[in-house]
Amino acid sequence: MPGIRPLSSTEIALIARELGGALQDAYFKSFYELDGGSFLMTFSRERKERAVFVSLGRSAHLTEFREGKKEPTHFATSVRKALDACRLRKIEQHGTDRILVMEFGGRRNVSVVLEMFGKGNIVLVDDRGLVELAYRSVSFSDRSLRKGMLYSFPALRGRAGGGGVPERPESVLYVRDGEPLGFGIGPVQEYEQDGGISKERFESMSKLLDSLYLEERSSGKDEEKARQAEELGKSLEKLRTQIKENEREAKECREAANAIFGRMHELNRLLAQARKMKAKEAGDLEGVPDIRVKKVDAKKKSVTVEL
């Protein structure tokens, strides 16, 4: 979708503020691995459930999306066990980098690090600072994201967009002909100057992002439904062809059965003759009108005929 891009450092800072306000002291509830490097984390606070949608390398925000029930992946199961009965104490941006750190306490102290640059990653770090679990277990020249290794943040590289969040941020989505073009905190000059582009304002960056990602997932589901419908149509066509073939074979069997039962008296007479004959006399067995004897097996006392 054209309107979805990775979040800038400033937008990450705003997201950290929004998530902190909504989820601080909330209990971890569950974790789902979706598709395409996307995840859903659910929390409970004051008997109200909130959820965070994470798309690695692109976004992390509060969402209204809820995942349908399905078998959890190994990674999802491991995260659930690690965070079971834990409470989210704090969530903040690491420096000015595109990294969110979620600090949990309660049953145990553990941090969930959302690395939102490049392909992205989710890393669980224990209270000793060691990697407990990583979605992508990789090693670089200056650090390793493998179980049991000391976790270290990447060196800050002064990425663009590292300024502070405005006191009153305005989350704006730019749209042309119903298609999202881009978004930002406050006016984006390249879009503001185009009279053919309209803009929508949202009360939070999370609501803006959620509108984009819900539409993206809905579109993906429509495409999946279309693919499934096409496959179902092909399966039904094969089934219809098989049914016709079965009906043809059944008709032939019925006709053969009727022919056999209609001449059963003559057939029984031929069989009785064959049972009385010796092997050397088998060739002398005579047929009856409209029944041609093709083979006689005196040893097995059987007769093969053609009606």
Backbone as numpy.savetxt, mean C-alpha at the origin, in Angstrom:
# Nx Ny Nz CAx CAy CAz Cx Cy Cz
2.02 15.16 -7.89 1.17 16.35 -7.89 2.05 17.59 -7.89
1.82 18.56 -8.80 2.69 19.71 -8.93 2.84 20.54 -7.66
1.80 20.62 -6.83 1.84 21.50 -5.68 2.62 20.98 -4.50
3.02 19.73 -4.52 3.72 19.15 -3.38 5.22 19.16 -3.63
5.93 19.78 -2.73 7.40 19.84 -2.79 7.93 19.60 -1.38
9.23 19.34 -1.23 9.80 19.20 0.11 9.63 20.50 0.90
9.49 20.38 2.21 9.35 21.55 3.06 10.70 22.24 3.23
10.67 23.56 3.28 11.88 24.33 3.55 12.20 24.27 5.03
13.38 24.75 5.40 13.77 24.78 6.80 12.80 25.62 7.62
12.37 26.76 7.07 11.43 27.63 7.78 10.09 26.93 7.97
9.64 26.22 6.96 8.36 25.50 7.07 8.47 24.34 8.06
9.64 23.72 8.13 9.86 22.68 9.14 9.74 23.28 10.54
10.30 24.47 10.72 10.20 25.14 12.02 8.75 25.42 12.38
7.96 25.83 11.40 6.54 26.10 11.64 5.80 24.81 11.97
6.11 23.73 11.26 5.48 22.44 11.53 5.82 21.97 12.94
7.08 22.18 13.37 7.48 21.78 14.72 6.63 22.52 15.75
6.37 23.79 15.50 5.54 24.58 16.41 4.11 24.04 16.44
3.57 23.73 15.27 2.19 23.24 15.20 2.05 21.87 15.87
3.01 20.98 15.59 2.95 19.65 16.19 3.11 19.72 17.70
4.01 20.58 18.15 4.22 20.71 19.58 2.96 21.20 20.29
2.28 22.17 19.71 1.07 22.69 20.33 -0.05 21.67 20.39
-0.10 20.78 19.40 -1.20 19.81 19.34 -0.90 18.51 20.06
0.39 18.16 20.18 0.72 16.81 20.64 1.56 16.73 21.91
2.03 17.84 22.43 2.87 17.77 23.62 2.14 17.08 24.76
2.79 16.12 25.38 2.26 15.30 26.48 1.20 14.29 26.02
1.05 14.12 24.72 0.11 13.11 24.21 0.77 11.74 24.26
-0.03 10.72 24.48 0.49 9.34 24.51 0.56 8.78 23.09
1.66 8.10 22.82 1.77 7.39 21.54 0.70 6.30 21.49
0.04 6.19 20.35 -1.02 5.19 20.22 -0.65 4.11 19.21
-0.28 4.50 18.00 0.07 3.47 17.01 0.90 4.07 15.88
1.40 3.20 15.03 2.25 3.59 13.92 1.94 2.70 12.73
1.78 3.30 11.57 1.45 2.55 10.36 2.44 2.90 9.26
2.89 1.89 8.54 3.67 2.13 7.33 2.72 2.03 6.15
2.65 3.09 5.37 1.73 3.12 4.24 2.46 2.67 2.98
2.58 3.53 2.01 3.29 3.17 0.78 4.11 4.35 0.32
5.10 4.08 -0.51 5.92 5.15 -1.07 6.67 5.96 -0.03
7.12 5.32 1.05 7.87 6.04 2.07 7.00 6.95 2.90
5.75 6.56 3.10 4.81 7.35 3.90 4.41 6.59 5.15
4.12 7.32 6.23 3.80 6.72 7.51 2.72 7.53 8.22
2.09 6.90 9.18 1.07 7.57 9.99 1.33 7.23 11.45
1.49 8.29 12.27 1.66 8.11 13.70 0.43 8.68 14.40
-0.17 7.90 15.30 -1.35 8.39 16.00 -1.04 8.56 17.49
-1.70 9.57 18.07 -1.50 9.93 19.47 -2.85 10.15 20.13
-2.84 10.10 21.45 -4.06 10.34 22.22 -3.76 11.32 23.34
-4.57 12.38 23.41 -4.45 13.34 24.49 -5.83 13.81 24.89
-6.13 13.68 26.17 -7.44 14.08 26.70 -8.56 13.39 25.91
-8.36 12.10 25.69 -9.34 11.25 25.01 -9.62 11.66 23.57
-8.71 12.43 23.00 -8.86 12.85 21.61 -7.68 12.33 20.81
-7.98 11.71 19.69 -6.91 11.15 18.87 -6.44 12.17 17.84
-5.13 12.32 17.72 -4.52 13.15 16.68 -3.53 12.29 15.91
-3.25 12.67 14.68 -2.35 11.87 13.84 -1.39 12.76 13.08
-0.22 12.20 12.81 0.81 12.88 12.02 1.09 12.04 10.79
0.99 12.67 9.63 1.32 12.01 8.37 2.75 12.38 8.01
3.57 11.38 7.72 4.97 11.61 7.38 5.24 11.07 5.98
5.73 11.93 5.12 6.17 11.50 3.79 7.66 11.82 3.72
8.49 10.81 3.80 9.93 11.01 3.91 10.48 11.88 2.79
11.26 12.88 3.19 11.86 13.78 2.21 10.93 14.87 1.74
9.64 14.82 2.18 8.69 15.81 1.68 7.95 16.55 2.79
7.32 15.80 3.70 6.47 16.50 4.66 6.24 15.68 5.93
5.86 16.40 6.98 5.36 15.80 8.22 4.36 16.81 8.77
3.11 16.41 8.99 2.10 17.37 9.41 0.92 16.67 10.07
0.14 17.42 10.82 -1.09 16.90 11.39 -2.05 16.55 10.26
-2.79 15.47 10.42 -3.65 15.01 9.34 -4.98 14.48 9.84
-5.96 14.53 8.95 -7.26 13.91 9.22 -7.34 12.53 8.60
-6.30 12.16 7.87 -6.28 10.86 7.20 -6.13 9.75 8.24
-6.85 8.66 8.02 -6.71 7.49 8.87 -6.50 6.27 7.99
-5.55 5.44 8.38 -5.20 4.26 7.61 -6.18 3.12 7.88
-6.61 2.46 6.81 -7.45 1.28 6.97 -6.65 0.14 7.59
-7.33 -0.79 8.21 -6.64 -1.89 8.89 -5.97 -2.82 7.88
-4.71 -3.15 8.15 -3.98 -4.11 7.34 -2.81 -4.64 8.16
-2.18 -5.66 7.67 -1.08 -6.27 8.40 0.08 -5.28 8.53
0.57 -5.04 9.76 1.69 -4.11 9.93 2.99 -4.71 9.39
3.84 -3.86 8.87 5.15 -4.31 8.40 6.05 -4.57 9.60
7.21 -5.19 9.35 8.16 -5.44 10.43 8.61 -4.13 11.06
8.85 -3.11 10.22 9.30 -1.82 10.75 8.21 -1.20 11.62
6.96 -1.23 11.15 5.86 -0.65 11.93 5.71 -1.37 13.27
5.80 -2.68 13.26 5.69 -3.46 14.50 6.80 -3.10 15.48
8.02 -2.92 14.96 9.15 -2.57 15.81 8.97 -1.19 16.44
8.46 -0.24 15.65 8.23 1.12 16.19 7.15 1.07 17.28
6.09 0.31 17.05 5.02 0.20 18.04 5.55 -0.34 19.37
6.37 -1.36 19.29 6.93 -1.94 20.52 7.84 -0.95 21.23
8.64 -0.22 20.45 9.60 0.71 21.04 8.91 1.88 21.73
7.78 2.32 21.22 7.10 3.51 21.75 5.88 3.18 22.61
5.62 1.92 22.83 4.46 1.52 23.60 4.46 2.19 24.98
3.33 2.80 25.35 3.13 3.46 26.66 4.06 4.66 26.86
4.57 5.23 25.77 5.43 6.41 25.88 4.61 7.68 25.63
5.08 8.78 26.18 4.40 10.06 26.02 5.34 11.03 25.32
4.78 11.80 24.38 5.58 12.76 23.63 5.86 13.99 24.51
7.08 14.15 24.91 7.46 15.26 25.79 7.74 16.54 25.03
8.36 16.41 23.88 8.78 17.60 23.15 9.01 17.26 21.69
8.75 18.23 20.81 9.09 18.07 19.40 9.68 19.38 18.92
10.83 19.30 18.29 11.49 20.52 17.86 12.31 20.27 16.61
12.67 21.37 15.95 13.54 21.30 14.80 14.98 21.27 15.29
15.81 20.48 14.63 17.23 20.45 14.98 17.93 21.61 14.28
18.32 22.60 15.08 18.98 23.77 14.52 18.09 24.44 13.49
18.66 24.68 12.32 17.88 25.21 11.20 17.80 24.18 10.07
18.04 22.93 10.44 18.06 21.87 9.43 16.65 21.32 9.22
16.53 20.55 8.16 15.23 19.93 7.85 15.13 18.60 8.60
15.15 18.72 9.91 15.09 17.56 10.79 14.15 17.87 11.95
13.24 16.94 12.23 12.35 17.05 13.38 12.74 15.99 14.41
12.80 16.38 15.67 13.15 15.45 16.74 11.97 15.36 17.71
11.45 14.14 17.87 10.33 13.89 18.79 10.90 13.15 20.01
10.86 13.79 21.18 11.40 13.19 22.39 10.28 12.59 23.23
10.41 11.30 23.53 9.40 10.57 24.30 9.92 10.23 25.69
8.99 10.15 26.64 9.31 9.72 27.99 8.21 8.80 28.48
8.15 8.61 29.79 7.14 7.71 30.34 7.74 6.37 30.65
7.31 5.33 29.94 7.85 3.99 30.17 9.34 3.94 29.94
9.81 4.71 28.96 11.24 4.78 28.65 11.50 6.08 27.91
12.78 6.44 27.85 13.19 7.64 27.12 13.74 7.22 25.75
13.14 7.75 24.72 13.56 7.42 23.36 13.20 8.59 22.46
13.98 8.80 21.41 13.72 9.89 20.47 13.44 9.33 19.08
12.53 9.97 18.39 12.26 9.63 16.99 12.75 10.81 16.16
13.72 10.56 15.31 14.30 11.61 14.47 13.77 11.46 13.05
13.10 12.50 12.57 12.57 12.50 11.20 13.52 13.33 10.34
14.32 12.68 9.54 15.23 13.37 8.64 14.48 13.63 7.33
14.22 14.89 7.04 13.34 15.26 5.94 14.09 15.74 4.69
15.39 15.54 4.63 16.16 15.93 3.46 16.48 14.69 2.63
16.79 14.90 1.34 17.10 13.76 0.46 15.94 12.79 0.40
16.25 11.50 0.50 15.20 10.48 0.50 14.50 10.38 1.85
15.10 11.01 2.88 14.49 11.00 4.19 14.75 9.72 4.97
14.48 9.78 6.27 14.69 8.61 7.12 13.94 8.79 8.43
13.65 7.69 9.09 13.11 7.69 10.44 14.07 6.88 11.29
14.59 7.51 12.34 15.58 6.85 13.19 15.12 6.92 14.64
15.10 5.77 15.33 14.81 5.74 16.76 16.13 5.68 17.50
16.30 6.60 18.46 17.54 6.71 19.22 17.23 6.50 20.70
17.95 5.59 21.36 17.67 5.30 22.77 18.29 6.35 23.68
18.11 6.18 25.00 18.58 7.20 25.95 20.09 7.26 26.07
20.81 6.32 25.43 22.26 6.37 25.41 22.79 7.04 24.15
21.85 7.42 23.27 22.25 8.06 22.02 22.57 7.08 20.92
22.22 5.80 21.12 22.51 4.77 20.12 21.31 4.53 19.21
21.60 4.22 17.96 20.53 3.91 17.00 19.87 2.60 17.42
18.58 2.66 17.68 17.83 1.47 18.06 17.13 0.87 16.85
16.72 1.74 15.94 15.99 1.29 14.76 16.08 2.38 13.70
16.26 1.98 12.44 16.30 2.95 11.34 15.53 2.39 10.16
14.72 3.24 9.56 13.97 2.79 8.38 14.95 2.47 7.25
15.93 3.33 7.06 16.99 3.06 6.08 18.30 2.90 6.86
18.83 1.69 6.90 20.11 1.45 7.58 21.23 1.73 6.59
21.83 2.91 6.71 22.85 3.33 5.75 24.05 3.91 6.49
25.18 3.99 5.80 26.39 4.58 6.36 26.93 5.64 5.40
27.44 6.72 5.99 28.04 7.80 5.21 29.48 7.98 5.69
30.18 8.88 5.06 31.58 9.09 5.44 31.72 9.63 6.85
30.70 10.40 7.32 30.80 11.03 8.63 29.86 10.47 9.68
29.00 9.50 9.32 28.08 8.94 10.32 27.46 7.65 9.80
26.93 6.86 10.75 26.32 5.57 10.40 24.94 5.47 11.06
23.97 5.08 10.27 22.61 4.91 10.78 22.29 3.41 10.82
23.02 2.73 11.68 22.83 1.29 11.83 22.65 0.96 13.31
21.90 -0.05 13.58 21.57 -0.43 14.95 22.83 -0.58 15.80
22.78 0.05 16.99 23.89 -0.05 17.92 24.96 1.00 17.74
24.90 1.76 16.63 25.90 2.80 16.39 25.45 4.10 17.05
26.41 4.93 17.44 26.11 6.22 18.05 25.48 7.12 16.99
24.31 7.66 17.31 23.64 8.53 16.33 24.25 9.92 16.37
24.50 10.46 15.19 24.97 11.84 15.08 24.20 12.53 13.96
23.88 13.79 14.19 23.18 14.57 13.17 24.14 14.89 12.03
23.60 15.06 10.82 24.47 15.47 9.71 24.98 16.88 9.94
26.10 17.21 9.35 26.65 18.56 9.48 25.71 19.56 8.84
25.46 20.66 9.55 24.60 21.70 9.01 25.25 22.30 7.77
24.43 22.45 6.73 25.01 22.94 5.48 24.41 24.28 5.05
23.75 24.94 5.98 23.23 26.28 5.67 22.24 26.27 4.53
21.28 25.35 4.58 20.30 25.25 3.49 19.47 26.53 3.38
19.01 26.79 2.17 18.18 27.97 1.94 16.89 27.85 2.72
16.35 29.00 3.08 15.07 28.98 3.80 15.25 28.76 5.27
16.42 29.07 5.82 16.67 28.81 7.21 16.33 29.96 8.14
15.59 30.95 7.64 15.22 32.07 8.48 14.17 31.70 9.50
13.93 32.61 10.46 12.95 32.33 11.50 11.53 32.37 10.96
10.61 31.75 11.71 9.20 31.74 11.33 8.59 33.11 11.62
7.82 33.65 10.68 7.17 34.94 10.94 6.28 34.86 12.17
6.11 36.00 12.85 5.30 36.02 14.06 3.87 35.58 13.76
3.35 35.99 12.64 2.01 35.60 12.22 2.10 34.96 10.83
2.52 33.72 10.76 2.67 33.07 9.45 1.33 32.89 8.75
1.37 33.00 7.44 0.16 32.83 6.63 0.42 31.69 5.65
-0.31 30.60 5.79 -0.13 29.44 4.91 -0.99 29.63 3.67
-0.32 29.76 2.53 -1.02 30.10 1.29 -0.77 29.02 0.24
-1.83 28.60 -0.42 -1.76 27.63 -1.52 -2.15 28.34 -2.80
-1.34 28.18 -3.84 -1.61 28.81 -5.13 -2.16 27.77 -6.11
-3.24 28.16 -6.80 -3.96 27.21 -7.65 -4.25 27.83 -9.01
-4.11 27.03 -10.05 -4.51 27.47 -11.40 -5.36 26.36 -12.03
-6.56 26.74 -12.46 -7.49 25.78 -13.08 -7.71 24.54 -12.21
-7.80 24.77 -10.92 -8.08 23.67 -10.00 -6.88 22.84 -9.62
-5.70 23.11 -10.22 -4.49 22.35 -9.93 -3.56 23.17 -9.05
-3.07 22.59 -7.94 -2.14 23.32 -7.08 -0.79 23.53 -7.76
-0.26 24.74 -7.64 1.03 25.06 -8.24 2.14 25.12 -7.21
1.83 25.62 -6.03 2.85 25.76 -5.01 2.23 26.34 -3.75
3.05 26.48 -2.72 2.56 27.02 -1.46 3.71 27.69 -0.74
3.39 28.39 0.33 4.44 29.05 1.09 3.90 29.68 2.35
4.81 30.19 3.15 4.43 30.96 4.33 4.41 32.42 3.91
3.21 32.95 3.72 3.10 34.30 3.21 3.16 34.32 1.69
3.09 35.50 1.09 3.05 35.65 -0.37 4.31 35.11 -1.05
4.10 34.46 -2.19 5.20 33.99 -3.04 5.16 34.82 -4.31
6.15 35.68 -4.49 6.10 36.70 -5.54 5.89 36.13 -6.94
6.53 35.02 -7.25 6.40 34.48 -8.62 4.97 34.10 -8.96
4.15 33.81 -7.94 2.75 33.48 -8.17 1.85 34.71 -8.02
2.24 35.61 -7.13 1.43 36.79 -6.86 1.28 37.66 -8.10
2.27 37.65 -8.96 2.26 38.53 -10.13 1.50 37.95 -11.32
1.01 36.75 -11.19 0.26 36.10 -12.29 -1.23 36.20 -12.01
-1.93 36.95 -12.85 -3.36 37.16 -12.64 -4.20 35.92 -12.83
-3.65 34.89 -13.47 -4.41 33.67 -13.70 -4.34 32.67 -12.57
-3.62 33.05 -11.52 -3.44 32.15 -10.38 -4.24 32.66 -9.19
-5.03 31.78 -8.60 -5.78 32.13 -7.40 -5.05 31.57 -6.18
-5.43 32.04 -5.00 -4.77 31.53 -3.79 -5.79 31.23 -2.71
-5.46 30.21 -1.95 -6.29 29.80 -0.82 -5.47 29.93 0.45
-6.09 30.45 1.49 -5.40 30.62 2.77 -5.89 29.57 3.76
-4.96 29.05 4.54 -5.28 28.03 5.54 -4.84 28.54 6.91
-5.52 28.08 7.93 -5.21 28.54 9.28 -3.91 27.95 9.81
-3.40 26.90 9.15 -2.13 26.31 9.56 -1.47 25.65 8.36
-0.15 25.45 8.46 0.57 24.76 7.40 0.12 23.30 7.33
-0.20 22.70 8.48 -0.66 21.31 8.49 -1.95 21.15 7.68
-2.88 22.07 7.85 -4.15 21.97 7.11 -3.92 22.14 5.62
-3.00 23.04 5.25 -2.68 23.22 3.83 -2.09 21.93 3.26
-1.08 21.40 3.95 -0.44 20.18 3.46 -1.40 19.01 3.43
-2.26 18.94 4.44 -3.20 17.82 4.49 -4.16 17.86 3.31
-4.58 19.05 2.92 -5.48 19.15 1.76 -4.80 18.62 0.51
-3.49 18.86 0.38 -2.75 18.37 -0.78 -2.56 16.86 -0.73
-2.14 16.35 0.43 -1.83 14.93 0.52 -3.08 14.06 0.53
-4.18 14.56 1.10 -5.43 13.80 1.05 -5.91 13.68 -0.39
-5.75 14.77 -1.15 -6.13 14.74 -2.57 -5.23 13.79 -3.33
-3.93 13.80 -3.02 -2.99 12.91 -3.69 -3.32 11.45 -3.40
-3.60 11.13 -2.13 -3.91 9.75 -1.77 -5.25 9.33 -2.36
-6.20 10.27 -2.38 -7.50 9.96 -2.98 -7.34 9.66 -4.46
-6.51 10.47 -5.15 -6.24 10.24 -6.57 -5.57 8.90 -6.78
-4.63 8.57 -5.88 -3.95 7.28 -5.97 -4.91 6.12 -5.79
-5.87 6.29 -4.86 -6.85 5.23 -4.63 -7.76 5.07 -5.84
-8.11 6.20 -6.49 -8.95 6.11 -7.69 -8.23 5.33 -8.79
-6.93 5.61 -8.95 -6.15 4.89 -9.96 -6.05 3.41 -9.61
-5.88 3.11 -8.33 -5.80 1.72 -7.89 -7.12 1.01 -8.13
-8.24 1.70 -7.84 -9.55 1.11 -8.08 -9.75 0.84 -9.56
-9.30 1.76 -10.42 -9.43 1.57 -11.86 -8.63 0.36 -12.32
-7.40 0.22 -11.76 -6.56 -0.93 -12.11 -7.22 -2.23 -11.66
-7.74 -2.22 -10.43 -8.40 -3.41 -9.91 -9.64 -3.76 -10.74
-10.38 -2.72 -11.16 -11.57 -2.95 -11.98 -11.20 -3.57 -13.32
-10.08 -3.09 -13.90 -9.61 -3.64 -15.18 -9.22 -5.11 -15.03
-8.49 -5.42 -13.95 -8.09 -6.80 -13.70 -9.30 -7.69 -13.45
-10.28 -7.15 -12.71 -11.50 -7.90 -12.45 -12.26 -8.18 -13.74
-12.29 -7.16 -14.64 -12.95 -7.35 -15.93 -12.31 -8.46 -16.75
-10.96 -8.50 -16.73 -10.24 -9.55 -17.46 -10.54 -10.92 -16.86
-10.59 -10.97 -15.52 -10.88 -12.25 -14.85 -12.29 -12.73 -15.17
-13.24 -11.79 -15.21 -14.62 -12.16 -15.53 -14.73 -12.66 -16.96
-13.98 -12.04 -17.87 -14.03 -12.46 -19.27 -13.47 -13.88 -19.41
-12.37 -14.16 -18.68 -11.82 -15.52 -18.70 -12.82 -16.51 -18.12
-13.51 -16.09 -17.07 -14.49 -16.97 -16.44 -15.65 -17.25 -17.38
-16.10 -16.23 -18.10 -17.20 -16.43 -19.07 -16.77 -17.41 -20.17
-15.52 -17.25 -20.65 -15.01 -18.15 -21.68 -14.96 -19.59 -21.16
-14.50 -19.74 -19.92 -14.42 -21.08 -19.32 -15.80 -21.68 -19.14
-16.77 -20.85 -18.75 -18.14 -21.34 -18.57 -18.71 -21.84 -19.90
-18.47 -21.09 -20.98 -18.95 -21.50 -22.30 -18.31 -22.83 -22.70
-17.01 -22.98 -22.44 -16.31 -24.22 -22.78 -16.87 -25.39 -21.96
-17.14 -25.14 -20.68 -17.71 -26.18 -19.84 -19.10 -26.58 -20.31
-19.89 -25.57 -20.74 -21.23 -25.85 -21.24 -21.18 -26.69 -22.52
-20.18 -26.37 -23.39 -20.03 -27.14 -24.63 -19.68 -28.59 -24.32
-18.73 -28.78 -23.39 -18.33 -30.14 -23.01 -19.48 -30.88 -22.34
-20.26 -30.16 -21.52 -21.40 -30.78 -20.85 -22.45 -31.24 -21.87
-22.63 -30.40 -22.92 -23.60 -30.76 -23.96 -23.15 -32.03 -24.69
-21.86 -32.09 -25.01 -21.34 -33.27 -25.69 -21.49 -34.51 -24.82
-21.26 -34.35 -23.52 -21.40 -35.48 -22.60 -22.85 -35.94 -22.52
-23.78 -34.97 -22.48 -25.20 -35.34 -22.43 -25.62 -36.10 -23.68
-25.13 -35.61 -24.84 -25.48 -36.27 -26.10 -24.91 -37.68 -26.13
-23.67 -37.84 -25.66 -23.06 -39.17 -25.62 -23.81 -40.09 -24.67
-24.21 -39.57 -23.53 -24.94 -40.37 -22.54 -26.29 -40.80 -23.10
-26.97 -39.87 -23.78 -28.28 -40.22 -24.36 -28.14 -41.30 -25.42
-27.02 -41.16 -26.22 -26.79 -42.16 -27.26 -26.53 -43.54 -26.65
-25.77 -43.56 -25.56 -25.45 -44.83 -24.90 -26.69 -45.45 -24.27
-27.42 -44.66 -23.50 -28.61 -45.21 -22.84 -29.70 -45.59 -23.84
-29.72 -44.89 -24.98 -30.73 -45.23 -25.99 -30.46 -46.57 -26.67
-29.23 -47.03 -26.67 -28.88 -48.32 -27.30 -28.37 -49.31 -26.27
-28.73 -49.09 -25.01 -28.21 -49.93 -23.94 -28.52 -51.41 -24.15
-29.70 -51.72 -24.69 -30.06 -53.13 -24.88 -29.09 -53.81 -25.84
-28.81 -53.14 -27.00 -27.91 -53.72 -27.97 -26.48 -53.81 -27.41
-26.07 -52.79 -26.67 -24.72 -52.78 -26.09 -24.54 -53.91 -25.08
-25.55 -54.14 -24.26 -25.48 -55.24 -23.29 -25.38 -56.58 -24.00
-26.08 -56.70 -25.15 -26.03 -57.96 -25.89 -24.64 -58.19 -26.46
-24.00 -57.13 -27.00 -22.64 -57.26 -27.51 -21.66 -57.63 -26.39
-21.83 -57.00 -25.24 -20.94 -57.28 -24.12 -21.08 -58.72 -23.63
-22.32 -59.21 -23.64 -22.57 -60.60 -23.21 -21.89 -61.58 -24.18
-21.94 -61.27 -25.47 -21.28 -62.13 -26.46 -19.76 -62.15 -26.23
-19.19 -60.96 -25.99 -17.75 -60.86 -25.81 -17.28 -61.66 -24.61
-18.09 -61.69 -23.56 -17.71 -62.41 -22.35 -17.66 -63.93 -22.57
-18.44 -64.42 -23.53 -18.51 -65.86 -23.78 -17.45 -66.31 -24.78
-16.83 -65.38 -25.50 -15.90 -65.74 -26.56 -14.48 -65.93 -26.05
-13.74 -66.74 -26.77 -12.33 -66.94 -26.49 -11.54 -65.90 -27.26
-10.28 -65.71 -26.88 -9.45 -64.68 -27.50 -9.37 -64.85 -29.02
-9.23 -66.10 -29.49 -9.08 -66.32 -30.93 -10.38 -66.08 -31.69
-11.48 -66.08 -30.97 -12.78 -65.85 -31.62 -13.20 -64.38 -31.54
-12.39 -63.51 -30.83 -12.81 -62.14 -30.58 -13.08 -61.36 -31.86
-12.30 -61.65 -32.89 -12.48 -60.93 -34.14 -13.77 -61.30 -34.85
-14.44 -62.36 -34.45 -15.67 -62.79 -35.11 -16.92 -62.11 -34.56
-16.71 -61.26 -33.51 -17.87 -60.60 -32.91 -18.50 -59.66 -33.91
-19.78 -59.87 -34.16 -20.50 -59.03 -35.13 -21.22 -57.90 -34.41
-21.24 -56.74 -35.05 -21.97 -55.63 -34.48 -23.44 -55.72 -34.80
-24.18 -54.75 -34.41 -25.60 -54.65 -34.69 -25.79 -53.40 -35.53
-26.94 -53.23 -36.16 -27.15 -52.05 -37.01 -26.79 -50.75 -36.28
-26.03 -49.87 -36.96 -25.64 -48.55 -36.46 -24.65 -48.62 -35.29
-24.13 -49.79 -34.96 -23.11 -49.91 -33.92 -21.93 -50.66 -34.52
-20.80 -49.97 -34.68 -19.62 -50.58 -35.28 -18.65 -51.00 -34.18
-18.29 -52.31 -34.19 -17.35 -52.83 -33.22 -15.93 -52.45 -33.66
-15.22 -51.70 -32.83 -13.88 -51.26 -33.17 -12.81 -52.14 -32.55
-13.08 -52.65 -31.34 -12.05 -53.45 -30.67 -12.72 -54.36 -29.65
-12.20 -55.60 -29.56 -12.68 -56.55 -28.56 -11.47 -57.05 -27.78
-11.53 -56.93 -26.47 -10.46 -57.44 -25.61 -11.04 -58.62 -24.84
-10.78 -59.84 -25.37 -11.36 -61.03 -24.75 -10.82 -61.25 -23.34
-9.56 -60.85 -23.13 -8.97 -61.06 -21.81 -9.68 -60.20 -20.77
-9.93 -58.95 -21.13 -10.61 -58.05 -20.18 -12.13 -58.11 -20.30
-12.59 -58.90 -21.29 -14.03 -59.01 -21.53 -14.64 -57.65 -21.79
-13.95 -56.83 -22.64 -14.45 -55.50 -22.94 -14.62 -55.32 -24.43
-15.54 -54.41 -24.81 -15.82 -54.15 -26.22 -15.80 -52.63 -26.43
-15.08 -52.18 -27.47 -15.07 -50.77 -27.83 -15.88 -50.63 -29.08
-16.91 -49.78 -29.02 -17.80 -49.62 -30.17 -17.90 -48.16 -30.54
-18.44 -47.91 -31.74 -18.71 -46.57 -32.22 -20.17 -46.45 -32.57
-20.86 -45.52 -31.95 -22.30 -45.35 -32.20 -22.50 -44.37 -33.33
